[in-house]
Amino acid sequence: MSRYLGSACKLCRREKGKLFLKGEKCSANCTLDKKRGKNSPGQQQHGSARMKVSDYAKRLREKQKARRIYGLTEEQFSHYYKIAEKMKGSTGDNLIKLLELRLDSVVYRLGLALSKRMARQVVNHGNVLVNERKIDVPRYQLKVGDVVTISEKYKSSNAIIKKLFEKTTSSIPMWLSFDKNKAIGTVLSDPSLTSEGSCLINSQLIVEYYSK
């Protein structure tokens, strides 16, 4: 399975918006806030072509933006869309809920990782427990009522986690709860579509892209 190993800032410049691929670093020291970040990759060398953006291009860019926010390959993202399409209710809303309920997404939302990429590594290394059972698959789908914790060994030995625990939990979305003292997170309800990250995506454009 292919992995993107290039610059995260380059992806944000391509989508002309912050995707928060580096977590808090995107707020403090973002390339988009500088002169160089105003242009898409390659525009400084080749110039900016002022062309009208087609409806197809808008839908494609929205799909690409969502795929990059959640760090998925084209095949993985398409798979999630097919599942969302078969579920009851709005396909676009179902898609966002499926992506938000991935284990790596929830670990990031709980503040147990600085970024989605780091959250994926934390899960891959077997440091996350779901309902007291070790899960090392980032795509593991959580459901309402599931309890997420991290191993005691990882919590006590990792300096980054210790610093994260010292911060407030005000940024944790309403559909999750987190006990900082016990390092226990719980999925309270279906994800809110207005939470940070998911609200950056216009899911309707993605539905229109796959419907053509």
NORSULCOR-V432062 format. One record per backbone hydrogen bond with DSSP energy under -1.0 kcal/mol. CO is the residue of the C=O (numbers start at 1). NH is the residue of the N-H. Records with the same first field share a line. If there is no record, write none. Layout:
BEGIN
CO: NH + NH
END
This chain:
BEGIN
8: 12
9: 13
10: 14
11: 15
12: 17
22: 25
23: 26
24: 27 + 28
25: 29
30: 33
31: 34
35: 38
40: 43
42: 46
43: 47
49: 51
54: 58
55: 59
56: 60
57: 61
58: 62
59: 63
60: 64
61: 65
62: 66
63: 67
64: 68
65: 69
66: 70
67: 72
73: 77
74: 78
75: 79
76: 80
77: 81
78: 82
79: 83
80: 84
81: 85
90: 94
91: 95
92: 96
93: 97
94: 98
95: 99
96: 100
97: 101
101: 142
102: 106
103: 107
104: 108
105: 109
106: 110
107: 112
108: 111
115: 119
116: 120
117: 121
118: 122
119: 123
120: 124
121: 125
122: 127
123: 126
127: 151
128: 135
129: 149
130: 133
133: 130
137: 140
138: 104
140: 103
143: 146
146: 187
147: 131
148: 185
149: 129
151: 155
152: 156
153: 157
154: 158
158: 162
159: 163
160: 164
161: 165
169: 172
173: 176
175: 188 + 189
177: 186
179: 183 + 184
184: 179
185: 148
186: 177
187: 145
192: 195
195: 199
198: 201
201: 203
202: 205
203: 207
204: 208
205: 209
206: 210
207: 211
END
